Amino acid sequence: MESKNDTKISEFLLQGISEDPEMQPLIFGLFLSMYLVTVLGNLLIILATISDSHLYTPMYFFLSNLSFVDICFTSTIIPKMLVNIQTQSKAIRYEGCIVQIYFFTLFIVLDNFLLAVMAYDRYVAICHPLHYMVIMNPYLCGLLALASWTMSALNSLLQSLMVLRLTFCSNLEIPHFFCELNQVVHHACSDTFLNDLLLCLATVILAGSPLTGILYSYCKIVSSIHAISSAQGKYKAFSTCASHLSVVSLFYGTSLGVYLSSAVTPNSHSTATASVMYTVVTPMLNPFIYSLRNKDIKSALRRLLWRTPGQGPVKCP
C-alpha cells in the first residue's frame, strides 16, 4: 500500500499480538474460545434476568445492560482479529477502523458509567435500605441508563469525527490488535493537538467522574457497614456488593495497568498484550463473578437451563 501527503489512505495494518506464524493458530483458538465464552456467559445473564421475575430489580436491570455492553464490546474487536488471523492479513479498511474506534469508545465509556450507576445502586441499598424502592424507581433507572448511553454515544461520535479530520501519510502499522484511538491518532502526520486535548478531557470527565463516584459510594458503604453491630449483619451487607466490587477492581485494575505500562513502553507489543486483560478477559469473567457469588443469579440460571423460560422484558420494579 502506498500513500502520499494529500492522498486519502484506504487501510491501516494491525500488527496484532504476535507476528510469529507458529503462534497464530494458538492465538486464534485462544481468542475464539474466550469470545464464545464471553458471549455465552453474558447472554445467559441477560436471559436469566429476563426470564425470572425475582430479578426484576434495579440491580439486575443494570447488570443485564452491563452484560449486553460486554458482548458488544468484545464483538467490536475480536471477530475482525480472528478474520485477519484466518486470512493471514493485517489490513483493516480506513472506514472499518473509524467504525471500530466509534464502537470501542462507546462501549468502554458505557462500562465506566454502568459500573458507577451500579455502585450508586449498592450505596442506596446499603445506606438507605428503607427508601431503596422509592429512590431507585423505574423512572430513575431508565433515566440513568439513557443518560449513560447518550453521553457515551456523543463522546464516541465526537472522537470519531475528530479522527476523520486527520491526514495519514506513512507508517500506518498499528502495533495493536484493534484500532485503539490513541494509537491511530499518533500515527497521523497532521496536527493532533485538538485530538489529544479532547481525548485528555474525555478521559478526565468520562472516566475520572465515574471512578470518583464509585470511590465515594464505597466510602459511604464501608462506613455504613462498619456501623453495623453484628458480624452477620456486616457480612450480609458486604455480600450484596461483593460481586460488583470484584468487577470494578478487575476492570479498573487492568485498564489502569495497561495505560501505565503504555506510558513506560509506548507503541510496543507488550501494551497490546496487556490490553487483552480489560478488552477480553474482564468481559469474559464478569458473568462468572456475578453467577458464582450471587444466589439469585445461580437460581435463575438453574431455572433457565432446566425449565422453560419466558416471562417478559427486563424492567425496574
N, C-alpha and C positions, 0 to 999 in steps of 0.2 A: 504494500500500500504506500502510495506517495502522497505527499501533502505539501502545499505551498502556503505562504503567508496569508494570501487573500482567498484561499480555496477552502470551501466548507468541507470538513472531513466527513467520512462516511462511516467510520467504525473506530472502536478502541480495541486494544488487545489486553485481555485479562490473563495475568501470569499464573493465577491460581495459588494453591497451597504448595505444590512441588512441581518442578519441571522434569523430575526423574520419570522416564517412561515406565519403569518397572513398578513404580508406586501408584500409577494411575488406576489400575484395576482395584487395588486395595482402597484407595480414596473413594472411588466410585461406589464400591459396595458399602463402605462405612457411612458415607453421606446419604446414600439411598435408604439404608436401614434406619438411620436417625430421622430422616424426613418422614418415612412411613410411620415410625413410632410416634413422632410429634403430631402428625395429622390424626392418627387413630386415637391417641390418648386425649387430645384436646377435643376431638369430635365426640368422644364418649362423655366427657364432662358436659358439653353442650346438650347432648341428648338426655343425659341424666337430669339436668336442671329443667329441661322442657317437660320431661315425662313424669316427674314426681312433684305432686302438689306441695309436699313438705318443703321443697326447695324454692318455693315462690316467695323469696325474701330478698331484700336489697343486696345482701352479701353475695348470694348466688347469682343474682342478676348481673352484678359487676364481674363475677367470676366467669360467667358464660361469655361476656364481652371480651374479657382478657383472653380466654381460650380461642375465641374467633380471631382476635388480633394476632395471636401467636401462630395460628395456621396461615393467615395471610402473610405474616412477617417472613416466615421461612419459605413460603411459596414464591415470594418475590425474588429470592436469590438462588435457592438450591436447584430448582429444575433447570435453569439456564446453565448452571455449573455442571450438572450431570450431562446435559446435552453436549456441552463443549468437550467434556472428557470422552464421551462416547464417540463423537465425530472427530476427535483429535484436533480440535480447533480452539483457538483462544479468542476469536473475534466476537464482539458484540456490537451491533449497529448503533450509530450515534443516537437515533431515536429511541432504541431499546434501552440505551444507557440512561437517557433522560427520564424515561418511564420508570426504570429501576430506582433511580435517585428519588423520584417523587414518592413512590410507594414505600421504599425503605424508610425515608424520612417521616412519612405519615405514620407508619406503624411503630417506629421506635419512640416517637413523641407520644403516641397514644398509650404505649406501655407505661411511660412515665406518669401520665395523667391518671390512668386507671389504677395504678398502684397507689397513687396519692389519694384518690377517691375511696379506695378500699381501706386505706389507713384511717381516713375520716370516719368511715362507717364503723370500724372497730372502736375508734375513740368514742363515738356516740353510744355504742352498745355497752361499753365497759364503764364509761364515766357518767353517762346519763341513761341508765337502763330503763327507768320508768317512763322516760319521754322518747324512747327509741322509735317506736312506731309512729309517733307524731312528727318527730323531726325528719326521719327517713321515710317520708311519704312518697307515693308514686310520682307526684309532680316533681319533687326534688330529685328523685332517681333519674327520671327522664331528662331533666334539665342538666344534671351533672354529666350524663352520658353524651347528650347533644353538644354541650359546651366543649367537652374533650375532643369529640370528633371534629367540630367546627374549627377550633384553634389549630389542631394538628393538620387539617386539610389546608387551611390558609397558609400556614407556615411552609408546608411542603410545596405548595404551588408557588409561593414567592421564591423559595430556594431554587426550584427548578427553572423558573423564568430568569433568575439571575445567572444561572449556568448557560442558558441559551444566548446571552449577550456576549459570552466569551469567545475568543478566537483560539483555536488549537492548531499549532503548526507542525511540530515534530515531537518525538519522544512520547508516543501515545500508548506505551505499555504501562498498564496499571498494575502495580505489584500487590494485587488483591484478587479475591475470587468473585468479587462483585463490584459494581460501580459505587464505591463509597464516596460521598460528597466531597470531603476534604481532599482525597486523593485526586479526584477528577479536576477540581478547581486548581490545584497546584501544578497541574500539567498544562495549564493554559499559557499562551505566550502574550496575552493581553493583560492589562492591569486588573488585578484581583482584589484591590483594596476594599471595594464595596462588598464583594462576596465574603471576604474574611471578616469584615466588620459585622455583616448581617449574621454570619454563622456564629460569631462570638456572642452577639446579643441574644440570638435564639437559644444558644446553649445555656447562657446565664438565666434567661427568663423561663424557657420551656423545660429545662432540665433542673436548674437550681431551685426554682419555686416549688415544684412538686416534691423534690427531695427535702426542702426545708419544711414543707407541710407534713411530710412523713415523720421527720425527726421530732417536730413539735407534737404531733399526735402521740407518738410513742413515749415522749417525755411525760405527757399527761396520763397515758395509760399506765406507765410504770409507777407514777405517783399514786394513782388510784389503787393499783394492785397492792402497793406497799401499805396502804391504809387499811386493807382488809385484815381482820384479826386472825381468822382461821387459815391453816395451811391448805385445807381442802378448797376453801373459797378462792385463795390465791391461785391454786393450780387450775381450778375451773375457769377463772377469768383469763389466765395466761393461755390456756389451751385454745380459747376462741380466736386468738390472733397469732398463734404459733406458726401456722401454715403460711399466712401472709408475710410474717416477719422473715421466714425462711426464704420465700420467693424474692422479697425485697433485697435481702442480703446477697443472694445469688446474683440477681440482676445487676445491682449497683456495684457489687464487688468485682464482678467480671468485666463490666463495661469500663469502670474507672481504671482497672488494671490494664486494660487494652490501651486506653488513651494515655496513661502514664508511661507505658512501655513504648508507645509510638513517639512520645516526646524525646525519649532517650535514643531510640533507633528508628528514625523516620524512614518511610518507604522501604521497609525490609519485609522479607517473607515471614519473619517471626511475628510481626504485627498482624499479618493476615491469619497466621495460625492461631494466635491468641484471640482473634475476633470470633473464631468458631465457638468460643465459650458462651458469649452473650447472644450470638445470632442463631446458633443451632442447639447447643447443649441446654441452655436455660429454658427455651420454649419446650424442649423435649421433657425436661424434668418437672416442669410446673404441674402437669396432671398427676404425676406420681406423688409429689409433695402434698397436694390437696387431698388426693384419694387415700393415701396411707395414713394421714394424720386426722382425717375427718370422718367420723362415724356416719354422718348424714349422707355424705357422698358415697361412702362404701355401701351403705344400704341401698341407695338409689341405683348404683351400678349393678348390684346383685339383682334388683327387680328389673332393671333394664335388660340385663343379659339373659335372665331366666323366665321372664314373663313378657306378655305383650304390652309394649309401651304405648303412650299416646294420650295425653290429657289436655294439651293446649299449649299456648305460647308462653315464653318466658315473660314474667312481669314482676313488678314490685308489689308487695302486699298492700 
